[in-house]
Amino acid sequence: MAINNKFVIYIILLLGVGFFVSQSISNEFIQDIMKVDYPTMLMGFLGGVSFLLYGLDKMSIALKTLAGDNLKSILGKLTRTKISSLMTGITITAAIQSSAATTVMVVGFIAIQAIKLPQALGVILGADIGTTITVQLIAFKLNEYGLIAIWLGFSMQLLAKNERYISIGHAILGIGMIFFGINLISESMGIIRDIPAVVNAMTHMKSPLTGIFIGMVLTILMQSSAATLAVIIALASHQILSLEASLILVLGANVGTCLTALIASSGKNRQSLQAAMGHISFKIIGVTLAVILFSYFMQLVSMVSMNNLTSQGIATARDVANAHMIFNIILAILFLPFVNKIAVILQKIIPLREKDKIIKPKYLDKGLIHTPSLAIEAVKLELKRVADITEEILIKSMPAVLYSEGKELTTIKRKEKDVDILYKECIKYLSILSRERMSENNSNELTRIINLANNLENISDIAGDEMVKLGRKRIRLHVEMNKDVAETLSNLHSKVLKAYKQTIKAAINNDIELAQKTIKMKHSIIRPTIEELKENQTKGLLIKGENRFNTYSVEVDIIDRMKQIFYHSRRISLDVISYNETNNTEKLSN
């Protein structure tokens, strides 16, 4: 039986925590901890963490749904300046309240080469600042209002009919669960406040390494730095943590959260790994400097929180939230001016590899699945790539069918197989994406994209498989194409190719006017050309000539394939029109 790798990692981390903690405890600690009411504490803590994590996830998904349609335009500003990259990271993370989601998104965009490494590093630094908003809200001690938010959010999502208000309801429900979870955690932590040895161990850790390791492991296990910081805030609220201990745990949580990017980069290209390693480097260097200059770091946090600093000072919720914010702002100040140089260093340490010979998707990043608007954009980028390969096949197919002796036909067939591979990957990705909760606009566009993929695959099959078979049929039957007929067929081919290029541009850019032009080509250009061709063919069939019937058969089949290609091109344009009409109707009804 295969063992889950994540499970093994968790066990190793837990053993590591046990080892480090064992270095910091005494016999007195062990005796006192036996006094704890375990059932009450465990139920409160585990239940609180469950509510907290579920609430964070539910809130993040709802906010991504609300902000999803705007994320694309925000991400479009990434390549401008370092400051705009930083602000983009802050904005997106503030909107979706998940630095992990933003980091995964950036890693995905690096993977599809939509942004460059220096800009990605700027966004990651911004995401780390954006996520501090969640912790600041937690520090305001709104725990007792958690159930009110749960009731309000549940009522909204139950009664609302508009998709936007349903998403707002989900977000409020998530926020309520977060605060209710924090309340449960806080109450469970209050139990251990009366155990002197436990409090003493928490306030006087023997080494910063122990606290950093514990904070890091908690964040990895819970997959959320906000959840770890909520636990630290709960301990601080009961005056269990010293300021020094709380700041060390905060540093550990910051190291733990950057490992999400490393996990997200696995299986992707080297640029993604470079971005993830850049994130880890920022945190590790920052934590190292914070430990070296720890007394100054404590003074800065105390000054911002307006607390009096003493050697035995007890941490407050504001200290924890402010320490998290200050640390990440300092990281941005330190590293943002040098992201270009850091990118060069990362590229040397982690050099790019040669591309695999077998074609693979470039843009279908699973990390984008939970943000449907961005995932749809990724599929459109991949389908544009499919469309470009199909266009290459279509361009080469007619000359190869009319004149090739076999080599060009083999090349075209190989290209058609590439399209088949990418098409299957796109359909798999779209199938997974279709299970996600999304807006009506995204749902309608998803349908259009699926139709686009199917029509592209059909065009590729016709141009790259059926046309190749016709070329081989011509060779097998020793058919020599008449020069005038070949020119007429090439003329039809050029018109069909024009329609194809036009419809792809309309589909990718959602251009209604261009789609309408393609649709009108059926009666104004394509049909008259085909009728003229058929009339000339009928006349040619009556003329006696060697192998004339086989020649006629190949010509008719070629015309038929051109008609099919135009049909699927026209279907793509019709879908563009239908999609826009549906959206306009929905907007009017809302």
Residue pairs with C-beta under 8 A, 6 or more apart in sequence:
9 220
10 221
13 217
13 220
13 221
14 217
14 221
16 213
16 217
17 213
17 214
17 217
20 209
20 210
20 213
20 214
21 210
21 214
23 206
23 207
23 210
24 201
24 205
24 206
24 207
24 210
25 201
26 197
26 201
28 197
29 197
29 198
29 200
29 201
31 197
32 195
32 196
32 197
32 198
33 195
33 197
33 198
35 195
36 191
36 192
36 195
36 198
37 191
40 188
40 191
41 188
41 191
41 192
42 188
43 188
44 184
44 185
44 187
44 188
44 191
45 184
45 185
45 188
45 189
47 181
47 184
48 180
48 181
48 182
48 183
48 184
48 185
48 186
48 187
48 188
49 181
49 185
49 222
49 227
49 231
50 181
51 177
51 178
51 180
51 181
51 184
52 177
52 178
52 181
52 182
52 185
52 227
52 230
53 181
53 222
53 223
53 224
53 227
54 174
54 177
54 181
55 173
55 174
55 175
55 176
55 177
55 178
55 179
55 180
55 181
56 97
56 98
56 134
56 174
56 178
56 224
56 226
56 227
57 174
58 170
58 171
58 173
58 174
58 177
59 97
59 170
59 171
59 174
59 175
59 177
59 178
60 96
60 97
60 98
60 101
60 174
61 170
61 174
61 370
61 437
62 167
62 168
62 169
62 170
62 171
62 174
63 95
63 96
63 97
63 167
63 171
64 71
64 96
64 98
64 101
64 370
64 371
65 167
65 170
65 372
65 437
65 438
65 439
66 95
66 164
66 167
66 168
66 171
67 92
67 95
67 96
68 371
68 372
68 373
68 374
68 438
68 439
68 442
69 373
69 439
69 441
69 442
70 95
71 92
71 95
71 371
71 373
71 374
72 373
72 374
72 377
74 88
74 91
74 92
75 88
75 92
75 109
75 114
75 115
75 374
77 84
77 88
78 84
78 85
78 88
78 109
78 115
78 119
78 120
78 123
79 115
79 116
79 119
82 118
82 122
82 336
82 337
82 339
83 336
84 122
85 118
85 119
85 120
85 121
85 122
85 123
85 126
85 339
86 122
86 123
86 125
86 126
86 129
86 332
86 336
87 126
88 122
88 123
88 126
89 102
89 106
89 122
89 123
89 124
89 125
89 126
89 127
89 128
89 129
89 130
90 126
90 127
90 129
90 130
91 126
91 130
92 102
92 105
92 123
92 126
92 127
92 130
93 99
93 101
93 102
93 126
93 127
93 129
93 130
93 131
93 133
94 130
94 133
96 102
96 371
97 131
97 133
97 134
98 131
99 127
99 128
99 130
99 131
99 225
99 257
100 223
100 224
100 257
100 260
100 261
101 370
101 371
102 123
102 124
102 127
102 130
103 124
103 127
103 258
103 260
103 261
103 264
103 279
104 260
104 261
104 264
104 367
104 368
105 367
105 368
105 371
105 374
106 115
106 120
106 123
106 124
106 127
106 275
107 120
107 261
107 264
107 265
107 268
107 272
107 275
107 276
107 365
107 367
108 264
108 268
108 272
108 365
108 366
108 367
108 368
108 374
108 378
109 115
109 120
109 365
110 117
110 120
110 268
110 269
110 271
110 272
110 274
110 275
111 268
111 269
111 271
111 272
111 362
111 363
111 365
112 362
112 363
112 365
112 378
112 381
113 271
113 362
114 363
114 381
115 123
116 343
117 271
117 274
117 275
117 278
117 343
117 346
117 347
118 339
118 340
118 342
118 343
119 339
120 275
120 278
121 275
121 278
121 279
121 282
121 335
121 339
121 342
121 343
122 336
122 339
124 261
124 275
124 278
124 279
124 282
125 282
125 328
125 331
125 332
125 335
125 336
125 339
126 332
128 254
128 282
128 328
128 331
128 332
129 325
129 328
129 329
129 332
131 225
131 226
131 257
131 328
132 321
132 324
132 325
132 328
134 226
135 226
135 229
135 230
135 233
135 320
135 321
135 324
135 325
136 321
136 325
138 178
138 179
138 182
138 226
138 229
138 230
138 233
138 317
138 321
139 233
139 317
139 318
139 320
139 321
140 317
141 237
141 317
142 179
143 179
143 180
143 182
143 183
143 186
144 183
145 176
145 179
146 176
146 177
146 178
146 179
146 180
146 181
146 182
146 183
147 176
147 180
148 176
149 172
149 173
149 175
149 176
149 179
150 173
150 176
150 177
150 180
151 176
152 169
152 172
152 176
153 169
153 170
153 171
153 172
153 173
153 174
153 175
153 176
154 169
154 173
155 169
156 165
156 166
156 168
156 169
156 172
156 173
157 166
157 169
157 170
157 173
158 169
160 166
160 168
160 169
162 590
163 439
163 440
164 439
167 439
178 230
181 230
182 230
182 233
182 234
185 230
185 231
185 234
186 234
186 237
186 238
189 231
189 234
189 235
189 237
189 238
189 240
190 238
192 198
192 199
192 240
193 199
193 238
193 239
193 240
198 240
199 240
202 235
202 240
202 241
202 242
202 245
203 240
203 241
203 242
203 244
203 245
203 312
203 314
204 242
204 245
205 211
205 245
205 248
208 248
208 251
208 291
208 294
211 245
211 248
211 249
211 251
211 252
212 248
212 249
212 251
212 252
212 255
212 287
212 291
213 252
214 249
214 252
215 228
215 232
215 248
215 249
215 250
215 251
215 252
215 253
215 254
215 255
215 256
216 252
216 253
216 255
216 256
217 252
217 256
218 227
218 228
218 231
218 252
218 253
218 256
219 225
219 227
219 228
219 252
219 253
219 255
219 256
219 257
220 256
220 259
222 228
223 260
224 257
225 253
225 254
225 256
225 257
225 324
228 249
228 253
228 256
229 250
229 253
229 320
229 321
229 324
232 241
232 246
232 249
232 250
232 253
232 320
233 317
233 320
233 321
235 241
235 246
236 246
236 314
236 315
236 316
236 317
236 319
236 320
237 316
237 317
239 314
241 249
241 314
241 315
242 312
242 313
242 314
242 315
243 298
243 301
243 302
243 307
243 309
243 313
243 314
243 315
243 319
244 294
244 298
244 313
245 315
246 315
246 319
246 320
246 323
247 290
247 294
247 297
247 298
247 301
247 315
247 319
247 323
250 320
250 323
250 324
250 327
251 287
251 290
251 291
251 327
252 287
253 324
254 283
254 286
254 287
254 324
254 327
254 328
255 283
255 284
255 287
257 283
258 276
258 279
258 280
258 282
258 283
259 280
261 275
261 276
261 279
261 280
262 273
262 276
262 277
262 279
262 280
264 272
264 276
264 367
265 272
265 273
265 275
265 276
268 365
269 352
270 350
270 351
270 352
270 353
271 352
273 350
274 343
274 346
274 347
274 350
277 346
277 349
277 350
278 342
278 343
278 346
281 342
281 346
282 331
282 335
283 331
286 327
286 330
286 331
286 334
290 297
290 327
297 323
297 326
297 327
298 309
299 309
300 326
301 319
301 322
301 323
301 326
302 308
302 309
302 313
302 319
304 322
304 326
305 316
305 318
305 319
305 322
307 313
307 316
307 318
307 319
335 342
358 421
359 418
359 421
359 422
360 421
360 425
361 382
361 422
361 425
361 426
361 429
362 381
362 382
362 385
363 378
363 379
363 381
363 382
363 385
364 378
364 379
364 382
364 425
364 426
364 429
365 378
366 429
366 432
368 374
368 375
368 378
369 375
369 429
369 432
369 433
369 436
370 436
372 433
372 436
372 438
372 439
372 442
372 446
373 438
373 439
373 442
375 429
375 433
375 436
376 433
376 442
376 445
376 446
376 449
378 429
379 426
379 429
379 430
379 433
379 449
379 453
380 449
380 508
382 422
382 425
382 426
382 429
383 426
383 449
383 452
383 453
383 456
383 508
384 504
384 508
385 422
386 419
386 422
386 423
386 426
386 453
386 456
386 457
386 460
387 456
387 504
387 508
389 415
389 418
389 419
389 422
389 460
390 419
390 456
390 459
390 460
390 463
390 464
390 500
391 497
391 500
391 501
391 504
392 415
393 412
393 415
393 416
393 419
393 460
393 463
393 464
394 459
394 463
394 496
394 497
394 500
394 565
395 497
396 408
396 411
396 412
397 412
397 463
397 464
397 467
397 468
397 493
398 467
398 489
398 490
398 493
398 558
399 408
399 490
400 408
400 409
400 412
400 467
400 468
400 471
401 409
401 467
401 468
401 470
401 471
401 474
401 558
402 471
402 474
402 481
402 486
402 489
402 490
403 481
403 486
404 471
404 475
405 475
406 472
406 475
409 468
409 471
409 472
412 463
412 464
412 467
412 468
413 464
413 465
413 468
415 464
416 460
416 461
416 463
416 464
416 465
416 468
419 456
419 457
419 460
419 464
420 457
420 460
423 453
423 456
423 457
423 460
426 453
427 450
427 453
430 446
430 449
430 450
430 453
433 446
434 446
438 446
440 586
441 583
441 586
444 579
444 582
444 583
444 586
445 579
447 579
448 507
448 575
448 576
448 578
448 579
451 571
451 572
451 575
452 507
452 572
452 575
455 568
455 569
455 571
455 572
455 575
456 568
456 572
458 564
458 568
459 500
459 565
459 568
459 569
462 561
462 564
462 565
462 568
463 561
463 565
466 561
467 558
467 561
470 554
470 557
470 558
470 561
473 479
473 554
473 557
474 481
474 554
477 547
477 550
477 554
478 547
478 550
479 547
479 550
479 551
479 554
480 547
480 551
481 489
481 551
481 554
481 555
482 540
482 551
485 536
485 537
485 540
485 551
485 555
488 532
488 533
488 536
489 533
489 555
489 558
489 559
489 562
491 529
492 526
492 529
492 530
492 533
492 559
492 562
493 562
495 521
495 525
495 526
495 529
496 526
496 562
496 565
496 566
496 569
498 521
499 518
499 521
499 525
499 526
499 566
499 569
499 570
500 565
500 566
500 569
502 514
502 517
502 518
502 521
502 569
502 573
503 514
503 515
503 518
503 569
503 570
503 572
503 573
504 572
505 511
505 514
506 512
506 514
506 515
506 518
506 572
506 573
506 576
507 515
507 572
507 573
507 575
507 576
510 576
510 579
510 580
511 576
512 576
512 577
512 580
514 573
515 572
515 573
515 574
515 576
515 577
516 573
516 577
518 569
518 570
518 572
518 573
519 570
519 573
519 574
519 577
521 566
521 570
522 566
522 570
526 563
526 566
530 559
530 562
530 563
533 555
533 559
534 559
537 552
537 555
537 556
537 559
540 548
540 552
541 548
541 549
541 552
545 551
